Amino acid sequence: MKKRAILLTLAALFLPASPWSLTAPAMAGLNWIIQTVDSKGDVGWETSLALDSAGNPRISFLHLDFADLKYAAYDGSSWDIQTVDSESEAGFGPSLALNARGNSCISYWRAPALMYAARDVSTWDIQVVDSCTYLGEYTSLALDAAGNPHIGYYDVAKMDLKYAAFDGSAWHIQTVDHQGSVNMVVSLALDKSDNPHIAYLDESNADLKYAVFSGSTWDIQTVDSEGPFGWGLSLALDAAGNPHISYCQGRGGVKYAAFNASTWSIQTVDPHGNCEVSLALDAAGNPHISYYDPHDTGLNYAAFDGSAWHVETVDCEGDVGSWTSLAIDAAGNPHISYYDNTNGDLKYAFVPEPGTVLLLGLGGLGLVRRRRGGN
């Protein structure tokens, strides 16, 4: 069969289902483009998304059938999908970050240890970070200014919140909180001084907590004590280093907490959604949240414009939207990776820049951005 390419504009996007099919959004709103990235087996659990300098997505995720860590990278025309670690029970709780050279780095679990994989051109260097734990559910990775990894995670054996940092030659591990039982869900970010900030759930007391390291000690605060809380939270820092947290509060829906250097302000974003969430801030510091609503079994997206929240459904074709991960590109457009529960597929949704032309061929979806003032 000869390769054929069809030039499409955003206004004419009606194609049959395929591994790189595009689907119109369920509700009026942004012009979402949806792709199936990987459909080989039960894939797409626990996704983690990052964008490279060109705005192309990279995704780490779990292939549940084989308990493998997988990785997908888009180069502007097609997806390259790799298996990073296929050892027994590998790939749980992956968290992806890109270093200054644009190389991907992933923290994850390979039972019974916390692992770290760093890609260098074409190969993956894999290390054991902490071998004294058992299989956790989540890890959260950030890279400092020197490109060294920092990981927040849950120690299953001791039920503690832990933190691991690499100094260029060795890993250093600290226990952040050991009071009672800490939940497996953690989210970590580094400020401009490379100090770690971690949001997490205190399961024993049904509290949402926040810990920040000053360089010598951990300062721990209770952000919200009106639990119980759902299975998801996400932390981001603004330009001033203030923390912002999205989370789910049982029957209270999707919540958002922001710290203004002295107090926490808490808002209800959506009173219905109460499962996984992912938070990102745009250049103006406004929050964007992707989340899975188990009541409507769909992927939703909420954005704050400085005065109000705007909520829309991104994808509701079947039971979709769990294990969501959100990133905002330089133009302020959202990109989301997530799991299609109905088909067992990894999916990716994004909003292209205005004036973008979509090129679909046998190799997948390509994007061509029109130059201003040109053809």
C-alpha positions in Angstrom: 0.0 0.0 0.0 1.4 3.4 -0.9 1.8 5.9 1.9 -0.8 8.5 1.7 -1.0 11.8 3.7 -4.1 13.9 4.2 -3.7 17.5 5.0 -6.3 18.5 7.6 -7.3 21.7 9.3 -8.8 21.7 12.7 -12.2 22.4 11.3 -12.4 19.2 9.3 -11.3 16.4 11.6 -13.5 13.3 11.0 -11.5 10.1 10.7 -12.2 6.4 11.4 -10.7 4.8 14.6 -7.1 3.6 14.2 -4.0 3.5 16.5 -3.5 7.2 15.7 -7.1 8.2 15.4 -8.4 11.6 16.3 -11.5 12.2 18.2 -13.6 15.4 18.6 -14.2 16.7 22.1 -17.4 15.6 23.9 -18.3 19.2 24.8 -17.8 22.6 23.2 -14.6 24.2 24.3 -11.0 23.9 23.3 -10.1 22.1 20.1 -8.7 19.0 21.6 -6.9 16.5 19.4 -6.8 12.9 20.8 -4.4 10.1 19.8 -4.0 6.5 20.8 -0.3 6.2 21.5 0.0 2.5 22.4 -2.6 -0.2 22.2 -0.4 -3.4 22.4 -1.8 -5.1 25.5 -3.0 -3.4 28.7 -0.9 -0.3 28.5 -1.1 3.3 29.8 -1.3 2.8 33.6 0.4 5.5 35.8 1.3 7.8 33.0 3.8 10.7 33.5 4.1 13.4 30.8 6.8 16.0 30.0 7.3 18.3 27.0 10.7 18.8 25.4 12.0 22.2 24.2 10.0 21.9 20.9 6.8 21.1 22.8 6.8 17.4 21.8 5.5 15.0 24.4 7.4 12.3 26.2 5.4 9.8 28.3 6.5 7.1 30.8 3.9 4.4 31.6 3.3 0.9 32.9 2.6 -2.1 30.6 0.5 -4.0 33.1 0.4 -7.3 31.2 4.2 -7.8 31.8 4.8 -5.3 34.6 7.2 -3.4 32.3 8.3 0.2 32.3 7.6 1.7 28.9 8.4 5.1 27.3 6.9 6.9 24.3 8.5 9.9 22.6 7.0 12.0 19.8 9.4 13.6 17.3 6.8 15.8 15.5 5.7 13.1 13.0 5.6 9.7 14.8 5.8 8.0 18.2 8.9 6.0 19.2 7.9 3.4 21.9 10.4 1.6 24.0 10.6 -0.8 26.9 12.9 0.7 29.5 12.9 -2.1 32.1 11.4 -5.5 31.7 12.6 -7.1 34.9 10.1 -8.8 37.1 7.5 -6.3 38.6 9.2 -3.3 37.1 7.6 0.0 36.0 5.2 0.8 38.8 4.7 4.4 39.9 6.8 6.1 37.1 7.6 9.8 37.2 9.3 11.5 34.2 11.5 14.6 33.9 13.8 16.0 31.2 17.3 17.3 31.9 18.9 20.4 30.3 20.0 18.3 27.3 16.5 17.1 26.7 17.2 13.6 27.9 14.5 11.7 29.7 14.9 10.5 33.3 12.4 8.3 35.2 11.9 7.2 38.8 9.9 4.0 39.4 9.5 0.8 41.4 11.0 -2.6 40.5 10.0 -4.8 43.4 11.3 -4.5 46.0 13.4 -1.4 45.2 13.1 2.2 44.2 14.8 2.7 40.8 16.0 5.5 38.6 16.6 5.3 34.8 18.4 8.0 32.8 18.5 8.0 29.0 21.7 9.0 27.2 21.2 9.4 23.5 20.0 5.8 22.8 20.6 3.8 26.0 19.1 3.7 29.5 21.4 3.8 32.6 19.4 2.2 35.4 20.3 2.4 39.1 18.9 1.1 42.4 18.1 4.1 44.7 16.7 2.4 47.8 16.6 -1.4 48.1 15.1 -1.4 51.6 11.5 -0.9 50.7 8.9 -2.9 48.9 6.7 -2.1 45.8 5.2 1.3 46.2 2.5 2.9 44.1 3.8 6.4 43.3 7.1 8.1 42.9 7.7 11.8 42.1 10.9 13.0 40.4 12.4 16.4 39.8 15.9 17.4 38.5 17.9 20.2 40.1 19.9 22.9 38.2 22.9 20.5 37.8 20.6 17.8 36.5 20.8 15.6 39.6 17.6 13.7 40.5 15.4 14.2 43.6 12.7 11.7 44.4 9.8 11.7 46.8 8.3 8.3 47.6 6.5 6.1 50.1 8.4 3.4 52.1 5.8 0.6 52.2 7.6 -1.4 54.9 7.8 1.5 57.4 4.7 3.4 56.1 6.9 6.6 56.0 7.4 9.5 53.5 11.0 9.4 52.2 13.1 11.6 50.0 16.2 10.6 48.0 18.7 13.0 46.4 21.7 12.3 44.2 24.7 14.6 44.6 26.6 13.5 41.5 28.3 10.5 43.1 25.9 9.0 45.6 22.3 8.8 46.8 21.3 10.4 50.1 18.0 9.3 51.7 16.0 11.0 54.4 12.8 10.1 56.2 10.5 13.2 55.9 7.5 12.1 58.0 7.2 8.9 60.1 4.2 9.9 62.3 1.5 7.3 61.7 0.8 5.9 58.2 1.6 8.1 55.2 -0.4 7.4 52.0 1.4 6.2 48.9 0.4 9.3 46.9 3.2 11.9 46.9 4.2 14.9 44.6 7.5 16.6 44.7 8.9 19.9 43.2 12.1 21.8 43.6 12.3 25.6 44.1 14.9 27.9 42.5 17.3 27.1 45.3 16.8 23.3 44.7 15.1 22.9 48.0 12.5 20.1 47.8 8.8 20.6 48.4 6.5 17.6 48.9 2.7 17.3 49.1 1.3 14.1 50.5 -1.5 12.5 52.4 -1.4 11.6 56.1 -3.6 8.5 56.0 -3.7 8.0 59.8 -5.2 11.5 60.4 -6.9 12.0 57.0 -4.9 15.2 56.4 -3.4 16.7 53.3 0.1 17.7 54.3 3.0 19.7 52.8 6.7 19.5 53.6 9.5 21.8 52.6 13.2 21.4 53.3 15.1 24.5 54.4 18.5 23.0 53.9 18.7 21.6 57.4 15.2 20.7 58.6 11.8 19.7 57.2 8.9 22.1 57.9 5.6 20.2 57.8 2.2 21.8 57.6 -1.3 20.6 57.5 -3.0 22.1 54.4 -6.5 20.5 54.7 -7.8 18.4 57.6 -11.3 17.9 56.2 -10.6 14.4 55.0 -11.0 11.7 53.9 -9.2 12.3 50.6 -9.3 10.6 47.2 -6.5 8.8 45.4 -4.7 11.7 43.9 -2.8 14.9 44.4 -0.4 17.1 42.4 2.0 19.9 43.5 3.5 22.8 41.5 5.5 25.8 42.5 5.0 29.3 41.1 7.7 31.8 40.1 7.9 33.0 43.8 8.3 29.4 45.0 4.8 29.3 46.6 3.2 25.8 46.5 0.0 25.0 44.7 -1.8 21.7 45.2 -4.6 20.0 43.4 -6.3 17.1 45.2 -9.5 15.2 45.7 -11.5 15.3 48.9 -13.6 12.2 49.1 -17.2 13.4 48.2 -16.0 17.0 48.2 -14.8 16.9 44.6 -11.6 18.3 43.0 -10.0 20.9 45.3 -7.2 23.4 44.8 -5.0 24.9 47.5 -2.6 27.8 47.0 -0.1 29.3 49.5 0.5 33.1 49.4 3.6 33.1 51.7 1.5 33.2 54.9 -1.8 31.4 54.5 -3.5 28.6 52.4 -6.4 29.5 50.2 -8.6 26.5 49.3 -11.2 26.4 46.4 -13.5 23.7 45.1 -12.9 23.3 41.4 -15.5 20.6 40.6 -17.7 19.2 43.3 -18.2 15.9 41.4 -14.7 14.7 40.3 -13.0 12.7 43.1 -10.2 10.6 41.7 -6.8 11.1 40.0 -5.6 14.7 39.3 -2.7 16.5 37.7 -1.7 20.1 38.1 0.4 22.5 36.0 0.8 26.3 36.2 1.1 28.5 33.1 3.5 31.4 32.5 1.1 33.7 34.4 0.9 31.4 37.4 -2.7 30.3 36.7 -3.5 26.7 37.5 -4.6 24.1 35.1 -5.9 20.7 36.3 -6.7 17.5 34.4 -8.7 14.9 36.3 -10.7 11.7 36.0 -14.3 11.8 37.1 -15.3 8.2 38.1 -19.0 9.2 38.1 -19.0 10.2 34.5 -16.0 8.0 33.6 -14.4 10.8 31.6 -11.3 12.9 31.3 -11.9 16.5 32.4 -9.9 19.7 32.3 -10.2 22.8 34.4 -8.4 26.1 33.9 -8.4 29.3 36.0 -8.2 32.5 34.0 -7.4 34.8 37.0 -11.0 35.2 38.1 -13.0 32.0 37.5 -12.6 28.3 36.7 -13.6 26.9 33.4 -14.3 23.2 33.2 -14.8 21.0 30.2 -14.8 17.3 29.2 -11.8 16.3 27.0 -12.7 12.6 26.3 -15.7 10.5 27.3 -15.5 7.7 24.7 -15.9 4.8 27.1 -14.3 4.8 30.5 -11.3 7.0 30.0 -9.1 9.5 31.9 -7.5 7.7 34.8 -3.7 8.0 35.5 -3.8 11.5 34.0 -0.7 13.7 33.6 -0.8 17.3 32.5 1.8 19.7 31.0 1.4 23.2 29.6 3.5 24.3 26.6 5.2 27.6 26.1 2.1 29.0 24.3 -0.1 28.1 27.3 -1.8 25.1 25.6 -2.5 21.9 27.6 -1.2 18.4 26.9 -2.6 15.4 28.7 -1.6 11.7 28.8 -4.1 9.2 30.3 -5.4 5.6 30.3 -8.3 4.3 28.3 -9.9 1.9 30.8 -12.3 0.5 28.3 -9.7 -0.6 25.7 -6.6 -0.8 27.8 -4.7 1.8 25.8 -2.4 4.8 26.4 -3.9 8.0 25.0 -2.8 11.6 24.6 -4.8 14.7 24.2 -3.5 18.2 23.3 -4.6 21.6 22.1 -2.5 22.8 19.1 -1.5 26.4 18.5 -3.8 28.4 16.4 -2.8 28.2 12.7 -1.4 24.7 13.1 -2.0 22.3 10.3 -2.3 18.6 11.0 -0.7 16.1 8.7 -1.9 12.5 9.1 -0.1 9.6 7.3 0.8 6.0 7.9 3.5 7.1 10.3 1.1 8.9 12.6 0.2 12.5 13.2 2.5 15.4 12.2 2.2 19.0 13.0 3.1 21.9 10.7 3.0 25.4 12.1 2.3 28.1 9.6 4.7 31.1 9.7 3.1 34.4 10.4 2.7 36.4 7.2 3.6 33.4 5.1 1.9 30.5 3.4 
